[in-house]
Amino acid sequence: MAHRKAKRPRHDPSLLQDEQLILICDWGGCRKLYQNMELFLSHVADHAGQVVVVITGEESTITCIWEDCGFETSDEKEILRHIYYHAYHTKIKCLGANLIEKLALQGCLLDPQTRNSVPELSGPLICCWDDCKLEFLNVQQFYWHVHTHSITNDDGERKEKKCLWTNCKSNFSNKFKLRDHLKSHSQERSLACPTCGSLFASRTKLHDHCLRQLPLDANEFRCSECNKLLPTERLLREHVRYHRLVYTCSHCPIDEEGKGRSFPNTHSLATHISYCHSDSRPFSCPEDDCNYSAKSQTDLSKHLEVHANTLWYCCEVSGCEFTARNSATLQKHVRKIHEGNVDPLYECHVCQVRFQASNSLKNHLGNAHQIFPLAGNCRFK
């Protein structure tokens, strides 16, 4: 499969016109500073070419020495994708810090030890636009490349812009909406929290991330359905939408009350139909002699872990079956679950009991207060 280095678009859509970048390299204590993403990528590429392979018997291990990371793999392509994501993550954390400063938001209160945690990229980065099929190791170049399809797909100012991504039939009124839509296919996240490293697809999502961490007494807007308190009227409206499941699946049977299974938005309905009522599996495993195909790029990426010769780290606490693909994630698990070194961050809006995990709060709401997620949802909104 072809590999290509993508050029940065004339105007990087992730940057505002006056956006300032302060990009500090965290590779092994390097700390070199750049203000240009292309120069920063070139610098990180030099580090990527210097990774040390440790050979033990018949196994080889490559370790990422980015600060607070510790990711290990035996796959040379995977370590390159991983290192380049650190570079991209540095950029979007900077954009996140800029936004928080501009809006004068309260900073994130979550554990800063996760600030350099990045998504696992065990599968290849492949452009599925029409018959493109180019593969990338550098995630920033992959995103830049995908953006070019929204620019070159110019059918005239008055015509709809069609998405030609595999198995997508969406149309948009202009190239800017198409560009934003393509992020859902490439899984591009435009911003990250500079404190905890969490990724976000939009400025609004990062804004909400900070607002949701305000103390309960700062939340003034109460949901009349479940009494949950929220910090803004907009977040309350968004929350209430999940009490009103207005999109009904025409394939599911009708219940005793004459209602079919319903969803709060068209995306949730489309996902349900794809997984429950469709046999289409357009994403095929690229490995030889493997006939697996998936319903989404995310599912395919998870499957590709089967083929990757990646080391797994197992929790050594008796009775715990937790596993992780890197030592940093395992250490976070031990601190949080077994050592109790993380302050509780999830508070019950009914009785103010606090929990370290959202799932524990969900179980508490059901057991203690008989409050459950609505039908069609596996979690609270």
Residue pairs with C-beta under 8 A, 6 or more apart in sequence:
1 124
1 126
1 133
1 134
1 135
1 286
2 133
2 134
2 135
3 134
3 135
3 136
3 137
4 134
4 136
4 141
4 145
5 138
5 141
6 136
6 138
6 141
6 142
6 144
6 145
6 148
7 144
8 37
8 38
8 144
9 144
9 147
9 148
9 151
12 37
12 144
13 147
13 179
14 91
14 92
14 95
14 143
14 190
15 21
15 95
19 95
19 98
20 35
20 98
21 34
21 35
21 36
21 37
21 40
21 91
21 94
21 95
22 33
22 35
22 94
23 33
23 34
23 35
23 36
23 37
23 40
23 87
23 90
23 91
23 94
24 31
24 32
24 33
24 90
25 31
25 32
25 33
25 34
25 40
25 43
25 44
25 47
25 90
26 66
26 67
26 68
26 86
26 90
26 116
27 44
27 47
27 65
27 66
27 67
27 83
27 86
28 47
28 65
28 66
29 67
30 47
32 43
34 40
34 43
37 91
37 140
40 87
40 90
40 91
41 84
41 87
41 138
41 140
41 141
44 83
44 84
44 86
44 87
45 84
45 138
47 83
48 79
48 80
48 83
48 84
51 62
51 63
51 64
51 79
51 83
52 62
52 63
53 60
53 61
53 62
54 60
54 61
54 62
54 63
55 61
59 74
60 74
61 72
61 73
61 74
61 311
62 72
62 73
62 74
62 75
62 76
62 79
63 70
63 71
63 72
64 70
64 71
64 72
64 79
64 82
64 83
64 86
64 326
66 83
66 86
66 116
67 116
68 113
68 114
68 115
68 116
68 117
68 328
69 86
69 116
69 117
69 118
69 326
69 328
70 326
70 327
70 328
70 331
71 79
71 82
71 325
71 326
71 328
72 310
72 311
72 326
72 327
73 79
73 82
73 308
73 309
73 310
73 311
73 325
74 309
74 310
74 311
75 122
75 308
75 309
75 310
77 124
77 137
78 121
78 122
78 308
78 310
80 137
80 138
81 121
81 125
81 137
81 138
81 139
82 118
82 120
82 121
84 137
84 138
84 139
84 140
85 118
85 119
85 121
85 139
86 116
86 118
87 140
88 139
88 140
88 143
89 116
89 118
89 192
89 197
89 199
91 140
92 189
92 190
92 191
92 192
92 199
93 115
93 192
93 193
93 194
93 197
94 194
95 190
95 191
95 192
96 191
96 192
96 193
96 194
96 200
96 206
97 194
99 105
99 191
99 203
99 206
99 207
100 107
100 194
100 206
100 210
103 207
105 207
105 210
105 211
106 210
106 213
106 214
107 195
107 210
108 193
108 194
108 195
108 196
108 198
108 209
108 210
108 213
109 195
109 213
109 345
110 193
110 195
110 196
110 198
110 213
110 345
111 196
111 332
111 342
112 195
112 196
113 332
114 196
114 197
114 198
114 332
115 193
115 194
115 195
115 196
115 197
116 197
117 197
117 328
117 329
117 332
118 197
119 199
120 305
120 325
121 139
121 301
122 301
122 302
122 304
122 305
122 308
122 310
122 325
123 300
123 301
123 303
123 304
123 305
124 135
124 286
124 304
125 135
125 136
125 137
125 139
125 142
126 133
126 134
126 135
126 136
126 286
127 133
127 134
127 135
127 136
127 142
127 145
127 146
127 149
127 186
128 165
128 166
128 185
128 283
128 297
129 146
129 149
129 164
129 165
130 164
132 149
134 145
136 142
136 145
142 186
143 186
143 188
146 182
146 185
146 186
146 188
147 179
147 182
149 164
149 182
150 161
150 175
150 176
150 178
150 179
150 182
151 175
151 179
153 161
153 162
153 164
153 175
153 178
154 161
154 175
155 161
155 162
160 171
160 172
160 173
161 171
161 172
161 173
161 174
161 175
161 177
161 178
162 170
162 171
162 172
163 169
163 170
163 171
163 172
163 178
163 181
163 182
163 185
165 182
165 185
166 282
166 283
167 280
167 282
168 185
170 181
172 178
172 181
182 188
183 189
183 190
183 201
184 201
185 297
187 297
187 298
188 201
189 199
189 200
189 201
190 200
190 201
190 202
190 203
191 199
191 200
191 202
191 203
191 205
191 206
192 198
192 199
192 200
192 206
193 200
193 206
193 209
193 210
198 209
200 206
200 209
208 235
211 231
211 232
211 235
212 231
212 235
213 345
214 231
216 229
216 347
216 349
216 352
218 231
219 229
219 230
219 231
220 229
220 231
221 229
221 230
221 231
221 232
221 233
221 235
221 236
222 228
222 229
222 230
222 236
223 229
223 230
223 236
223 239
223 240
223 243
225 240
225 243
226 243
226 371
227 349
227 350
228 239
228 349
229 349
230 236
230 239
238 381
239 381
241 264
241 265
241 381
242 264
242 374
242 377
242 381
243 374
244 264
245 262
245 263
245 264
245 374
245 375
245 376
246 262
246 264
247 262
247 263
247 264
247 265
247 266
247 268
247 269
248 259
248 260
248 261
248 262
248 263
249 260
249 261
249 262
249 263
249 269
249 272
249 273
249 276
249 277
250 260
251 273
251 276
251 277
252 260
252 261
252 276
253 260
254 260
261 272
261 375
261 376
262 375
262 376
263 269
263 272
263 376
264 376
264 377
264 381
268 376
272 376
274 280
274 295
274 296
275 295
278 295
280 295
281 293
281 294
281 295
282 293
282 295
283 293
283 294
283 295
283 296
283 297
283 299
283 300
284 292
284 293
284 294
284 300
285 291
285 292
285 293
285 294
285 300
285 303
285 304
285 307
287 304
287 307
290 307
292 303
293 300
294 300
294 303
310 325
311 325
312 323
312 324
312 325
313 323
313 324
313 325
313 326
313 327
313 329
313 330
314 321
314 322
314 323
314 330
315 321
315 322
315 323
315 330
315 333
315 334
315 338
317 334
317 338
320 337
320 338
322 330
322 333
322 337
324 330
324 333
335 341
335 342
336 342
336 356
336 357
337 356
340 356
342 356
343 356
344 354
344 355
344 356
345 354
345 355
345 356
346 354
346 355
346 356
346 357
346 358
346 360
346 361
347 353
347 354
347 355
347 361
348 354
348 355
348 361
348 364
348 365
348 368
348 369
350 365
350 368
350 369
350 371
351 368
351 369
353 364
355 361
355 364
358 379
362 373
362 379
362 380
365 371
365 372
365 380
366 372
373 379
373 380
